[in-house]
Amino acid sequence: MNKNNRSTNIEESLLPLSLANGQSGKNSIRKNGQSAKKNGQPAAVNRILEHKKDTAQRLTYEKPLITMHSLGATNKYTGRAFSSSTCQEIDGVNVPRLLSKFGSPLYVVSEQNLRNKYREFIQALRGLYPDSYIAYSYKTNYLSGICSIFHQEGAWAEVVSGLEYGMALEMGVDPSKIVFNGTHKASEDLIAAIKGNSMIHIDSFNEIYQLESLSVSKTKPANVGVRVNMNVSYPPWNKFGFNLESGQAFEACRRVASSGSLRLNGLHCHLGTYVADSGAYYQGIMRLIDFALKLERDLKVQIEYLDMGGGYASANTLHSQFLSGAAIVPTLEQYAHALCQPLRKRAGEFKRKPRLILEPGRGLVDEAISLVTTVVATKRFEDGRKAIIVDAGVNILPTAYWFKHEIASTQDVGSNLETVNIYGPLCMQIDVLRTEVRLPPFQKGHILVIKNVGAYNMSQSMQFIYARPAVVVIHDGKAEYLRLPESPKDFRRLDVMPAHLEVK
Ligand SMILES: Cc1ncc(COP(=O)(O)O)c(C=O)c1O
């Protein structure tokens, strides 16, 4: 054998172990007529010993599986039924190099994509209804750098707890530009919000009484809005606010309007999340307009703003969806159209034209962030199907329970695809990132890019078994940290060890 040409010859790797251990005998091997001994060993044994040194670099042998060829399979709506893409770069930065520098797995944020999404939405809204505002929904992803990008663009903040309210203040948001939603607001947070003239949206009768009892100012009533739920999308989000159709919302507004310490200023409605039907927003705002006009007439109040919440879908695809999200969800422009056209027509019926506020989360951040992960093992099930295990689990990608996230490969995607299940590394059978996805054949060390993961993954991630990874942002062709990877110290930082529990 040519020494420089260290063979990865399968024939050799299959030689019996007895030979590799230097035992010869009946089964001694002759190849190319060679049988010369060196160091007292037959040549074949020397070859194997040499070869064993290389095993760390060698790919493991995998039994081939014959599957039906589905190249060119199509469906009548979107062309190719199975698609798989390549992604070697994110905003001009090489993905494998990112992993070498920052480690795997890694969340990668495209700053340009975040800015583009915000601009696309606000321009579409203001082009149709100039008095429109976007309050970025913090809970979707409240990483400081991400909130800051939206605030630099001019976004207000939508928060649902004292914790988030404090974050918005820390980010430098003017308190009067903070929308304060949520079912449970602590009294000290409500007092701060009243003093800051924030937009407080009342969620229950209890909250009306709570706010009245706080009576921050004897002379100036607190400005509040009332959250309304309605039956225009499925499932209706009726856990929140007061129902419109039953008359409960009118009752709540009447109660607020008659209060000496509260002033009914606005109406709020959040239809749900991933509402992939712009028609629901058209129906929703029409009903809210009718309701606001009734309040102005019957209760002699002035409705200053209508807040139509969030829920705008991203290009992700639900497990239950046949067609891809990218093919069917409305664009931000279409949502803007559904909301602004009716408002534009009917704004003149109000005492004063109301402001329009939206609270998008997913629609702004989801498509700007990818999770890059590395294959750590490949497996075959007993029925022959293939599985790969990657180093990112559902603890950092909880939306895998809802969506068939698009998976791209950093290698070239040829036509030679195979159907695989992708699992995370957690010790739970439900740690499944995708099932039956068509991908090029993967080996340990290959890199995958999981797309559209910006919404609700970082804020809902949990530390479980593995440390949470770093987050980097790409700006001007360079990557910088937005969040450091967790260290073992971070896990135990808040633990307290009572003296009697110490191991002596
Ligand atoms: C009141 C409110 N506003 C805005 C949002 C943001 O929703 P999305 O991320 O679907 O746009 C939510 C999320 O559930 C919400 O509860």
The ligand as a MOL file (V3000), in Angstrom:
LIG
                    3D

  0  0  0     0  0            999 V3000
M  V30 BEGIN CTAB
M  V30 COUNTS 16 16 0 0 0
M  V30 BEGIN ATOM
M  V30 1 C -51.5940 41.1410 24.0090 0
M  V30 2 C -50.6130 40.6210 23.0220 0
M  V30 3 N -50.1320 41.4610 22.0940 0
M  V30 4 C -49.2360 41.0500 21.1680 0
M  V30 5 C -48.7980 39.7440 21.1420 0
M  V30 6 C -47.8190 39.3140 20.0780 0
M  V30 7 O -48.3800 38.3230 19.3010 0
M  V30 8 P -47.6290 37.7830 17.9810 0
M  V30 9 O -46.2550 37.4080 18.3930 0
M  V30 10 O -48.4420 36.6400 17.5570 0
M  V30 11 O -47.6230 38.9130 17.0060 0
M  V30 12 C -49.2920 38.8340 22.0850 0
M  V30 13 C -48.8640 37.4300 22.0820 0
M  V30 14 O -49.5100 36.5260 22.4530 0
M  V30 15 C -50.2220 39.2880 23.0540 0
M  V30 16 O -50.7210 38.4630 23.9930 0
M  V30 END ATOM
M  V30 BEGIN BOND
M  V30 1 1 1 2
M  V30 2 1 2 3
M  V30 3 2 2 15
M  V30 4 2 3 4
M  V30 5 1 4 5
M  V30 6 1 5 6
M  V30 7 2 5 12
M  V30 8 1 6 7
M  V30 9 1 7 8
M  V30 10 2 8 9
M  V30 11 1 8 10
M  V30 12 1 8 11
M  V30 13 1 12 13
M  V30 14 1 12 15
M  V30 15 2 13 14
M  V30 16 1 15 16
M  V30 END BOND
M  V30 END CTAB
M  END
